[in-house]
Amino acid sequence: MLLCIDCGNTNTVFSVWDGDKFRCTLRTTTEHQRTADQYFVWFSTLMQHHKVPVDIDEVIISSTVPRVVFNLRVLCDHYFSCRPMVVGKPDCALPVAPRVDQGTTVGSDRLVNTVSGFDRHGGDLIIVDFGTATTFDVVDTDGAYIGGVISPGVNTSLEALHMAAAALPHVDVTKPQSAIGTNTVACMQSGIYWGYVGLVEGIVRLIRIERERPMKVIATGGLAPLFAQGTEIFDSVEDDLTMHGLVLIHRYNRERDTA
């Protein structure tokens, strides 16, 4: 079975693909100090809970945190007896190369989402990912990543607001009942929620103007369903976009190696 690992700044997700479907998906906090042994104890314990055998023979990794990749490689070597594919490395090819400024390094998560979004929806696509940063990835007609936008993530903005203004509390992200808040928490929730809805709608509008063509908009990330409640700009909300992309990239490289 194939183990897909998506390591983000906040969370790391493990999904097990049996060739037809994902058998289980596990999530943990991203910590670069975590050893290969710790990963395996956590992973194997939860696999037992889900009654899925730890029968991993191939691994593909996407990571925006370079320091964790070493221990994930050790995990694959010691416990799964395989060498993982790592998105962004020279030996892990993409179906279509990104078209960006020379010398630019594109986050592997953005490349994976591009491959996945193109497979499901075709080109002329904007992928909005609500993660530690809120990113906008623009996919060309042929499936190439051609650039995008990076803005602060929702929770990152809330934390910065709390740190900069000591009188303001920590608040949960939720859709407020009205735009005008009548207490501090409601005011903050309204500013964050409707502020990000406005940010998404505004950036999508500008991208469409620059591209001079219709563009589908796909939302992904943990907060995507919540923000989709406040706007009709999304054509689809997908929680498995990155994992689907990892499966596609792994398959593409295996077929390429045997061609």
VOGU-3710 file (C-alpha; in Angstrom, 3 decimals, decimal comma):
1> mllcidcgnt> 0,000/0,000/0,000  1,009/3,587/-0,586  1,474/5,995/2,323  0,918/9,644/1,396  2,390/12,176/3,833  1,546/15,864/3,673  3,633/17,852/6,139  2,444/21,422/6,622  3,560/24,153/8,991  0,866/23,271/11,530
11> ntvfsvwdgd> -0,243/19,678/10,892  1,110/16,548/9,255  -1,366/14,195/7,569  -0,789/10,501/6,813  -3,205/8,800/4,378  -3,040/5,144/3,336  -4,006/4,367/-0,279  -4,729/0,746/-1,193  -4,855/1,291/-4,951  -8,579/2,024/-5,080
21> kfrctlrttt> -9,364/4,204/-2,064  -7,940/5,767/1,059  -8,201/3,271/3,916  -7,625/5,830/6,671  -6,349/9,361/7,221  -4,430/10,348/10,368  -3,411/13,806/11,541  -0,779/14,989/14,006  0,960/18,242/14,864  4,095/19,060/12,903
31> ehqrtadqyf> 7,181/18,850/15,137  10,646/18,651/13,639  11,967/17,002/16,838  9,756/13,942/16,378  11,859/10,871/15,658  11,180/8,054/13,208  10,438/5,744/16,134  7,863/8,168/17,537  6,211/8,483/14,151  5,940/4,714/13,843
41> vwfstlmqhh> 4,510/4,148/17,321  1,852/6,800/16,692  1,104/5,561/13,175  0,987/1,823/13,922  -1,172/2,327/17,029  -3,812/4,262/15,102  -3,660/1,842/12,181  -4,527/-0,949/14,616  -7,413/1,142/15,921  -8,750/1,523/12,363
51> kvpvdidevi> -8,131/-2,205/11,718  -5,876/-1,448/8,755  -2,713/-3,563/8,385  0,606/-1,709/8,419  1,465/-3,071/4,987  3,257/-0,044/3,530  5,677/-0,639/0,666  5,743/2,799/-0,996  5,718/6,363/0,362  5,389/9,827/-1,157
61> isstvprvvf> 5,997/13,004/0,859  5,061/16,629/0,384  6,592/18,920/2,983  6,724/22,670/3,518  8,932/22,084/6,583  12,315/20,811/5,344  13,580/19,844/8,816  11,015/17,060/9,224  11,865/15,288/5,974  15,007/13,607/7,351
71> nlrvlcdhyf> 13,130/11,749/10,100  10,359/10,813/7,672  13,012/9,324/5,383  14,390/7,351/8,333  10,855/6,142/9,101  10,495/4,831/5,549  13,905/3,178/5,578  13,696/1,508/9,005  10,035/0,513/9,127  8,799/0,268/5,531
81> scrpmvvgkp> 12,054/-0,731/3,773  11,561/1,776/0,994  12,905/5,073/-0,261  10,174/7,734/-0,377  9,421/10,037/-3,261  9,676/13,651/-2,128  7,785/16,232/-4,142  10,097/19,029/-5,257  13,190/16,839/-5,466  14,750/16,243/-8,912
91> dcalpvaprv> 13,848/12,537/-8,944  10,127/13,273/-8,418  8,767/14,612/-11,690  5,533/16,515/-12,253  3,182/15,942/-15,212  3,637/19,608/-16,205  6,508/21,774/-14,938  5,634/25,057/-13,206  6,154/28,257/-15,181  7,501/30,825/-12,723
101> dqgttvgsdr> 10,490/33,183/-12,477  13,838/31,443/-12,810  15,237/30,428/-9,439  11,850/30,530/-7,730  11,060/27,649/-5,388  7,371/26,751/-5,291  5,969/25,098/-2,173  5,427/21,394/-2,738  1,881/21,599/-1,369  1,005/24,138/-4,055
111> lvntvsgfdr> 2,427/21,911/-6,785  0,508/18,896/-5,484  -2,762/20,853/-5,335  -2,173/22,048/-8,901  -1,818/18,479/-10,193  -4,896/17,370/-8,254  -7,056/20,337/-9,232  -6,199/19,970/-12,922  -7,025/16,263/-12,845  -10,472/16,914/-11,376
121> hggdliivdf> -11,436/20,215/-12,957  -9,183/20,931/-15,916  -7,212/24,122/-16,443  -7,982/27,811/-15,897  -8,299/27,190/-12,188  -7,775/29,081/-8,939  -7,134/26,917/-5,873  -7,649/28,639/-2,521  -6,006/26,769/0,353  -6,936/27,825/3,894
131> gtattfdvvd> -3,855/26,743/5,818  -1,239/28,410/8,002  -1,109/30,838/5,084  -4,067/31,419/2,790  -2,728/30,724/-0,688  -4,146/31,204/-4,172  -2,672/28,951/-6,863  -3,312/29,706/-10,522  -3,412/26,733/-12,896  -2,977/27,349/-16,628
141> tdgayiggvi> -4,954/25,725/-19,413  -2,460/22,845/-19,723  -2,213/22,183/-15,982  0,939/24,177/-15,239  1,300/26,154/-12,036  1,906/29,739/-13,160  1,944/31,694/-9,903  -0,423/32,895/-7,268  -0,864/34,841/-4,062  0,195/34,242/-0,439
151> spgvntslea> -1,632/36,015/2,376  -1,600/35,438/6,157  -3,678/32,499/7,327  -6,841/33,000/9,336  -5,483/31,651/12,619  -2,160/33,403/12,021  -4,007/36,718/11,732  -6,005/36,042/14,883  -2,846/35,215/16,819  -1,107/38,355/15,555
161> lhmaaaalph> -4,103/40,472/16,548  -4,094/39,010/20,046  -0,328/39,454/20,434  -0,357/43,052/19,200  -3,348/44,159/21,259  -3,178/42,775/24,785  -6,773/43,720/25,542  -8,125/41,543/22,730  -8,830/37,888/23,634  -8,284/34,670/21,723
171> vdvtkpqsai> -11,437/33,882/19,721  -12,682/30,944/17,664  -13,190/31,350/13,951  -16,900/31,141/13,205  -19,476/32,689/10,902  -21,077/35,572/12,831  -24,821/36,086/12,784  -24,383/39,699/11,683  -21,609/41,934/10,374  -21,953/44,448/13,199
181> gtntvacmqs> -20,659/43,016/16,452  -22,104/44,177/19,759  -19,230/42,919/21,923  -15,474/42,492/21,526  -15,545/38,815/20,566  -18,330/39,322/18,014  -16,479/42,307/16,519  -13,301/40,260/16,122  -15,137/37,267/14,646  -16,912/39,500/12,157
191> giywgyvglv> -13,689/41,220/11,139  -11,860/37,959/10,597  -14,685/36,083/8,903  -16,055/38,761/6,591  -12,597/40,220/6,136  -11,345/36,926/4,718  -14,441/36,461/2,586  -13,752/39,897/1,127  -10,072/39,058/0,676  -10,869/35,860/-1,222
201> egivrlirie> -13,502/37,486/-3,422  -11,265/40,466/-4,146  -8,167/38,471/-5,073  -10,168/36,052/-7,234  -11,710/39,026/-9,060  -8,261/40,515/-9,766  -6,873/37,181/-11,006  -9,820/36,777/-13,355  -9,274/40,291/-14,692  -5,567/39,608/-15,322
211> rerpmkviat> -6,253/36,241/-16,939  -9,068/37,657/-19,084  -11,003/34,398/-19,020  -13,414/32,450/-16,808  -11,646/30,726/-13,910  -13,099/28,003/-11,703  -12,372/28,415/-7,993  -11,684/25,422/-5,731  -11,365/25,702/-1,943  -9,395/23,339/0,253
221> gglaplfaqg> -7,938/23,308/3,760  -9,506/22,870/7,175  -11,431/26,164/7,213  -12,656/25,955/3,605  -16,156/24,598/4,446  -16,669/27,383/7,004  -15,761/30,198/4,612  -17,757/28,615/1,802  -20,838/29,380/3,880  -20,229/33,101/3,401
231> teifdsvedd> -19,642/33,290/-0,348  -20,781/31,724/-3,595  -17,420/32,164/-5,278  -16,293/28,546/-4,852  -17,230/26,012/-7,505  -16,143/23,155/-5,236  -14,861/22,551/-1,703  -12,544/19,526/-1,383  -10,859/18,189/1,742  -8,765/15,496/0,025
241> ltmhglvlih> -7,227/17,594/-2,755  -3,624/17,265/-1,588  -3,803/13,525/-0,925  -5,379/12,909/-4,336  -2,529/14,891/-5,892  0,096/12,817/-4,100  -1,445/9,622/-5,457  -1,418/11,098/-8,984  2,217/12,227/-8,767  3,302/8,850/-7,402
251> rynrerdta> 1,453/7,053/-10,203  2,930/9,384/-12,839  6,484/8,685/-11,684  5,968/4,937/-11,470  4,542/4,841/-15,003  7,377/7,068/-16,188  9,980/4,763/-14,654  8,508/1,690/-16,354  7,890/3,296/-19,750
//
